[in-house]
């Protein structure tokens, strides 16, 4: 024997795949397992636990699989789906295993729903790798999208790439499927512009809640309604969730009104939030609206809450549309535009 280590020992003994979007988590886990299998027969190498979701997750069986040498090969990949179901006691047993992992076994934990016990997250981070699929927001999201479009099997024009990003919104888990469909339709390496992209976009994706609140704050009624419709779209948020987002947004302004906060840091302390940027946005809008308009907003929200529960008889989605339109009209510039567009009394100039 040359003393060379088995192939599995040259990699990490454990991985945790986690993130906010189940589709992105599933895609990352699938790519990771494929890389670990590396051309071997999956039927001989991969052992799944907790799949399909809802099956019993027996940590004893997982530990037994991890400590059993591979059969007819040099590697065993033990995949635990929906690892957020693991209890603290389960985590203790897996942490103990990771103190002395079998060199021919790779343990892959796929977070799924729930919360993976922190002790297990730390143990995997120390022994192997935590793969975080969270995309982030702002520049992080744009960087993620640019990287994946650059590595796509087709070449998107800049206009098509922007159109695709705007259309997907928060549903970035659909990106890989659309890119593969484009490759199947036009061929790998094909150049795809907006016209070629359009037929394969499907339903518009959801958007983050701040897309709605930013449009409301800017007094952009059309943009606010468009963001609302995308939030309520297929796979999106329920009406009470969106109402809660708007209530929290204006409640923060109410708490800051008259509180003498001078900076984003002051506002963050008063609101009990960690992000001075988010708090500074609330503070700035609070100062723009003033006490009277904030009070009007809270009154509109209270009335909409009753209407959503059936007082008006209108569909809840229509109640939200009316609420968003009215809230956006409270923005100073929107109110000024409204006054300028009104005819003067008795036809006087």
N, C-alpha and C positions, 0 to 999 in steps of 0.2 A: 504494500500500500504506500502511496506517495505522501499520505498525511494531508492531502487536499480536502478542504471542508466541502460538505454538500452544498449544492447551489443555493438552497434556501437559507443556509447560514450566512451567506454573503449579503443577504438583504435584511430588512427589518423583521423581527419576529411577530410584530403586531401593528395593525393599522386601525384607526377610527375614522370613518367617513361621516361627516355631519354637515348641516347647513339648514337654511330656511326653506328652500324649495325642494319638495320631495322628488321632483323630476330630475333636478340637477344632482341630488344625492344619489339617486339610482344610476344615473349616467356615469358619475365618477366611480361608484362601486363596481359597475360592470367593466369599466376600462381598467380599474386596478386589478380585478380578478383575472381579466384576460392577460394582463402583463405578468402576473404571478404564475399563471398556468404556462405561459410561454411555449405554446405549441404542443404541450402534453395533452393527453386525453382527459378532458374535464371529468368524465365519468369515474376515472380512477384517482383524480387529484382533489376534486372539490367536494366538500361535505357541507350541506346547508342545514341551518337550524333556524326555527322561527319563520319558515317560508312554506306556504303563503302566510301573510299576516293573520294573526288570530290563532295560529297553532300554538300549542303549549311550548314554552321556552324553558327547557330543562337544563340548568347550568351544569348539573352533574354530567349529562351527556356531552355538553360542550367541552368540559375539562377532560373527560375520557377521550374524546376525539383529538384534543390537542396533545395528549400524552401518549397517543398510539402511533407507532412508527408507520410510515406510508406503506401501502401494499402495491407491489409491482411498479415501484417508482422511487424517486428520490425526494419527493415533496408532497406534503398534505396541506391544502388550503382550507381552513375551517372558517366558514362565513356565518356570522350571526346577524340575522335580519331583525329590524325593529328593536335594536339594543336599548332603546329608551325604556323598555319594559323591565330591564334588569333591576333587581332590588339592591339595597346596600349589602345584604348578605351575599347575594350573587357576585357583586363586585369584589367582595373580600376574597372569595375563592379564585376569581380570575386574576386579581392582583397577586395573590400568592403564587399562582402558576407563572406569572410573568417575571417573578424573581429568578426563576430558573427554567426558561422556556426550552422546549425540545428543539434542537437545531434544525430539524427537518419539517417543522410545522410553522405555518404563517396563519395567525389569527386575524380575521378581518371583521370588525364590528361596524355595522351600518346603523346609524343612529335612528332613523325613522321617527315615529312619534315619541312623546315623553322626553324625559331628561336622563341622559347617561350619568350615573353617579360620579361626582367630581373625583373621588379617589381613583376610579378606573380610568378617567380621562388623564389624570396625572401619570398613572402607571404606564399607559400606552404612550404618552408623550415622552416618558423617560426611556422606555425600551424600544419604541419604534417611531411612528409618525401619526400625527393628527392631520387629516386631510379636510380642510374647511372649504366647502363649496359656496359659502356666502359671497354674493356678488358685491355688496356694498351699494353706496349711492354716489351721485355726483361723478367726480372724476374717476373713482374706483369702478363704478359701473361702466362708464364710457371706455375705460381702459380694458376691462374684461371683454366688452363687446368687440372692441377693435381687434384684440388679440384673436378671438375666436373667428371673426370674419376673415382675418388675414390667413388663418390656417384652414379655411373652408375648402371643400372640394370643388367649389366654383369661385369665379372672380366677380365679386359684386362691385358695381360702379359706386363712387362716393354717394351719389344721390340714392341709389338702391339701398346702400348700407344704412343711411340716415332714415329712409322710409321704413326699413325693417325694424330698426331700433325703436322708432316712435310707435310703430304698430304693436310690437310685442309688449311694450311697457314693462310691467313687473314679471311677465310670464316668460322669462328667459329660458326656462326649461324646454320651450318649444323650438328654440333656435336650431338645435342639432337636427331635429326632424325635418324642418323646413329646408335646411341646407342640403340634407341627403336627398330630399324630394327634388330639389332643383338639379342636383347632379344626375339623378335618374332621368329627369325630363330632358335636360339639355346636354348631358355628357360632362364628365369630369374635366375641370379646367375651363369650362365655357364661361364667357363673359355675360353677365346678367345685369341688365338695367332695370329701371322701374317698371317698364311695360312687361318685361319677361317675369318679373317678380310678382306683380299684382295678382295673377290668378291663383297663386299658391299661398297667399297670406292667411286666409281663413279669418276667424273672428278676431277682432282687436283684443289685445290683452288688457289686463287690469293695469292700474297705475297706483303709485304709492299715495297714501292719504294726503301728504303735503302738496300734491299736485292740485287737489281740490281746494285746500285751505289757502294756498298761495294765490290761486285764481280769484277766490272770494276776496282776499285782502286787497288784491289789485283792482277790484271792481270790474273784472273781466267776466261778465255774465255768461257769454257764449262758451268761453274756455272752461268756466266752472261747471256748467251743465254738461259739457263734453266729458270732463273728468268724472263727474257724478255717474254718468251712464256707463263709463268703463269700470268704475268701482263696483257697480251693481250688476255688471255683465256676467256671463256664464263662468262659474267657478269663483266669482268675486265675493264681495261682502254682503251681509244681510242689511236690511234697512236699519234696524236698531244699532248695528255696529257703526254705520256711517253717521247716524244721528249722534252717537256717543263721541265720535271723532270731532264733529262740529261743536258739541257742547263743551268738550274738554278744551278745544281751541279758544273759545270765547271766555270760558271760565278762567283760564290763565290770564287773560287780559283783565278780567274783573278783579282778580287777586292783586294784580300789579297796579291797578288804578289807584292813585293816591298813596302808593307805598314808598314813594321817593327813591325808587331804584334808579341808579345813575349809569349802570353798565350791564352788559350781558352777564357778568359774574354776579352782580347784585341780584339780578332777576333770577338767575339759576338757583341761588340760595333760597330766595323767597318761594320759588315754585317747587323746590326739592328735586330738580332735574340735574343731570350731570353735564349737559351740553350748553355752554354759554351761547353758542351760535343759535340754537333753537330758542333759548330764553330771550336773546336779544331781538329775534324776530317778533316774539310776542310783545316785548316792551315797545318796539318801534310802532307796531300796529295799534297798541293801546294808546300811545301818544297821538297817533294820527286820528283815531276815532273819537277819543274823548269820552267822558263819563256818560253823556246822554245817548250817544250811539251804541255804546257797549250795553247800556240798560235796554235799549230797543232790541238789540240782538238777543239778549237773554230772554226777553219777552217773546220774541218770535220762536226761539227754541222751545220754550215751555209750551206754547200753543201747538207747535208741530208735534211735540211728544204726545199730547192728548189726541191730536188728529190721527197720528199713526196708530193709536190704540183704538180708533173707531169713532171718535166724536163727530168728525165731519162727514164720514161715509165715503171719502175719496180713497182711491188705492194708495197704499203707503208710498209707492214710488212717485206718484204725482205730488203728494204732500212734500216729499223731499225736494222735488224740482221747484215747487213754489218757494220753499224755505231758502234754497240756495240762491234763487234769483233775488229774493228780498234781502238776504244777507249781503250779497255782492253789491246791491244798490246803496248800502250804507257806507261804502268806501268813499272818502271825500271827493276824489276825482269823478267817481260815478255819479255821486249826488249832484256835483256841479254840472256835469253833462246833462243830467235830467232836468235841472232848473233851466239851463240854456235852451233846451228843446221844447219847453212848455210855451204855448201861445200866451201873449200878454192879455190881461183882462179886457173885455169889451173890444177886443181887436186893436187896442192901442199899441204903437211900436215900443 
